[in-house]
Every structure is written in structure tokens, then in C-alpha cells.
């Protein structure tokens, strides 16, 4: 599987994400600088890492969403290529209009950095196929602007269409209806605040994130 990890000024989880993808797929992803206008030929997975793109100036992810490479990402997503946005990557996806809603300042106004419980709400997507419906897993978070919000109509649509991939099992950041990860209407774009790339081997303290990448490998291969 050919994959690509985007890199913006201020990205700080790009290498973690690249290592996770290589460990699961056996193939190192291309590291694509934000000023590029095209993705490598044959890219079958696009991953947008966490960090603080452009120092979170203006709004988290707002400037990165207007980088040249994001036009290519939008075109690829429209053709069905899987796109995974983690933490700041989730923020970038909402700012780019590839996912609805917005990520706001945490309700407690503090940076949250700890392992949290997640419930798998949809186990039928290409990102969650290795999990069981209703399964509870543990994945770390590390964010200051992870409070997902959208208008009631959008939230109802996400719920009704099965587009809530993950939900927090406890209070984390004030996100509406405890949503931790959501899908686009095609099901090939996932944005999530928790970091699955940080729990892919036991030495990291857990392996609950590994199945996300394994499921993607199966789906894309």
C-alpha cells in the first residue's frame, strides 16, 4: 500500500504516524510537504498528523487547510481515497470542509494530555473494521482545541447516518455528544482527536490503535 503523510510547519506527530504506518504495512509512507501541489502517483492512503500547524495561529488548522496540497487531498478524497486526520489533522479536515463542524477550545480551557476511554460506535467503516461494535478501547489524547461542535441538525445527521466512529466514554474536552471521531458521508474520511499511532505496540503502553491501521491495510490492499 502506498501512503502519504502530510507535513506542515509545526507538525510534531508526522514521524510517529509514519513509523506506525510502516510498522503495520511494511512500507514507509511518502512525507509530503504542504507546499506540494500533487500527491505521489498511486497514493492509496493519506494521513494528516497531529501537531500545531502554523503554530495554531488564526484558528487551529485554518491556515494548513489552505495549503496547496489540500486541494489534491480534496480531489483524492472525492475519488474514494481514504484520508485519516488525527488531532490537528482532524482540525485541518474541518477547516478544509472535508468534515462538518469545528474544533473549539477545550471546555476546561486547559491542554488535555492523557489516555482516555473510547467507545467504537461504528465498526463497519474501513477505519474501524477490526473493532467490535460497542467495544471500549483506550487511546491517548493531547490537545487544547479538541472540543468538537456542530449545529444540532448536523449532529443528528452524523448520528442517524452512522458517521460517529468513536465516542468518549467520559468527559474529556466538552465535545458535543462526546464525539471523538467522525466520518464523511462517503465513509472514506475520518477525523479523530485521539492518537492511535501512539498505541500500536505494547512498549508504548497499549496496542488499541494498531487495529485501525491493520483494518486500513486490509481495505486498501
C-alpha positions in Angstrom: 0.0 0.0 0.0 1.4 3.4 -1.0 0.6 6.0 1.6 1.4 9.7 2.2 1.8 11.6 5.4 1.4 15.4 5.1 3.9 17.7 6.8 3.1 21.3 7.8 5.2 23.9 9.6 4.5 23.0 13.2 3.6 19.3 12.7 5.1 17.3 15.5 3.5 13.9 15.1 4.3 13.3 11.5 7.2 10.9 12.2 5.2 9.0 14.8 2.4 8.5 12.2 4.9 7.5 9.6 6.5 4.9 11.9 3.1 3.4 12.8 2.1 3.1 9.1 5.4 1.5 8.2 5.3 -1.0 11.1 1.8 -2.2 10.1 2.1 -2.0 6.3 5.8 -2.8 5.9 6.3 0.2 3.6 7.4 3.7 4.6 4.9 6.4 3.5 5.9 9.4 1.4 6.4 12.5 3.5 4.6 15.2 1.5 5.5 18.9 2.3 2.5 21.2 2.4 3.6 23.3 -0.5 3.5 20.4 -2.9 0.5 20.6 -5.2 0.3 16.9 -6.0 0.3 13.6 -4.2 2.6 10.8 -5.3 1.1 8.6 -8.0 -0.8 5.6 -6.7 -1.3 7.0 -3.2 -3.9 4.7 -1.5 -3.9 6.4 1.9 -3.5 10.0 3.0 -2.7 10.7 6.7 -2.7 14.2 8.3 -0.8 14.2 11.6 -1.2 16.0 14.8 0.8 19.0 15.9 0.4 22.7 15.8 0.4 23.6 12.1 1.4 27.2 11.6 1.6 27.5 15.4 -2.3 27.3 15.7 -2.4 31.0 14.6 -5.8 32.3 13.4 -7.6 29.0 14.3 -6.2 25.5 14.7 -5.8 24.0 11.2 -7.2 27.1 9.4 -4.0 28.1 7.6 -3.0 24.5 6.9 -6.3 23.8 5.3 -5.4 26.4 2.6 -2.0 24.9 1.8 -1.6 23.8 -1.8 -1.5 20.1 -1.0 -5.0 20.2 0.4 -6.6 20.7 -3.0 -5.0 17.4 -4.1 -6.3 15.8 -0.8 -9.8 17.0 -1.5 -9.7 15.7 -5.1 -8.4 12.3 -3.9 -11.0 12.1 -1.1 -13.7 12.7 -3.7 -12.4 9.7 -5.7 -12.7 7.5 -2.6 -9.1 7.5 -1.4 -9.0 7.0 2.5 -8.0 10.1 4.4 -7.1 9.9 8.1 -6.8 13.1 10.1 -5.5 12.8 13.7 -5.8 15.7 16.3 -4.6 18.7 14.3 -5.3 16.6 11.2 -9.0 16.5 12.3 -8.9 20.3 12.7 -7.5 20.7 9.2 -10.2 18.4 7.8 -13.0 20.5 9.3 -11.4 23.8 8.2 -11.0 22.4 4.7 -14.6 21.5 4.6 -13.9 17.7 4.2 -15.7 17.1 7.5 -18.6 19.1 9.1 -18.4 21.1 12.3 -15.4 22.7 14.1 -12.9 22.0 16.8 -13.0 24.7 19.6 -11.1 25.4 22.7 -11.4 22.7 25.3 -14.3 23.3 27.7 -12.0 23.3 30.7 -9.6 25.8 28.9 -6.7 23.5 29.6 -4.5 21.3 27.4 -5.5 17.7 27.9 -2.8 15.0 27.7 -3.8 11.6 29.0 -5.2 8.2 28.0 -8.9 8.3 27.5 -11.6 5.7 27.0 -13.3 5.4 23.7 -16.4 3.5 22.6 -16.5 2.2 19.0 -19.8 3.4 17.6 -19.4 2.3 14.0 -17.4 -0.9 13.4 -18.4 -1.1 9.7 -16.1 1.6 8.3 -12.7 1.0 6.6 -11.1 2.6 9.7 -12.9 0.6 12.3 -13.5 -2.8 10.7 -11.0 -4.5 13.1 -13.0 -3.4 16.2 -16.3 -4.7 17.5 -19.4 -2.5 17.7 -19.7 -1.1 21.2 -16.1 -2.1 22.1 -14.3 0.1 24.5 -10.7 0.9 23.9 -8.0 3.2 25.3 -6.1 5.8 23.2 -4.1 8.9 24.3 -5.2 12.4 23.6 -3.0 15.6 23.6 -4.9 18.7 22.6 -6.0 22.2 23.6 -8.7 22.6 20.9 -10.5 19.3 20.8 -14.0 20.4 21.7 -16.0 19.2 18.7 -19.1 21.3 18.0 -21.7 21.4 15.2 -25.3 22.6 14.9 -28.0 20.2 16.2 -29.1 19.3 12.7 -25.6 18.2 11.7 -25.1 16.3 14.9 -28.4 14.5 14.3 -27.3 13.7 10.8 -24.0 12.3 12.0 -25.8 10.1 14.5 -28.5 9.0 12.1 -26.1 8.1 9.2 -23.8 6.1 11.5 -21.0 8.6 10.9 -19.8 8.7 14.6 -16.8 6.4 14.6 -15.7 6.9 18.2 -17.2 8.5 21.3 -15.5 9.4 24.6 -16.7 7.2 27.5 -16.1 10.1 29.9 -15.7 13.8 29.9 -12.6 15.0 28.1 -13.0 18.3 26.4 -16.7 19.2 26.1 -17.3 17.7 22.7 -20.9 17.7 21.6 -22.4 14.3 22.4 -18.9 13.1 23.4 -18.0 12.7 19.8 -14.3 11.8 19.4 -14.1 10.8 15.8 -16.4 11.3 12.8 -16.7 10.1 9.2 -17.6 12.0 6.0 -20.7 10.9 4.1 -18.8 8.5 1.8 -17.1 6.9 4.8 -13.6 7.3 3.5 -12.5 10.4 5.6 -12.1 10.0 9.3 -11.2 12.8 11.7 -10.4 11.9 15.3 -8.8 13.7 18.2 -7.2 10.7 20.0 -3.8 9.4 18.7 -4.0 5.8 17.6 -0.4 5.9 16.3 0.8 6.2 19.9 -0.6 2.8 20.9 0.4 0.3 18.2 2.8 -1.8 20.3 2.9 -3.0 23.9 6.1 -1.0 24.6 4.0 2.2 24.1 1.6 1.1 26.9 -1.1 -0.4 24.7 -2.0 -1.7 21.2 -5.6 -0.5 20.8 -4.6 1.8 17.9 -2.9 -0.8 15.9 -6.1 -2.4 14.6 -7.1 0.9 13.0 -4.1 0.7 10.7 -4.4 -3.0 10.2 -8.0 -2.5 9.0 -7.0 0.2 6.6 -4.3 -2.0 5.2 -6.8 -4.8 4.5 -9.3 -2.3 3.0 -6.8 -0.6 0.7 -4.9 -3.7 -0.3 
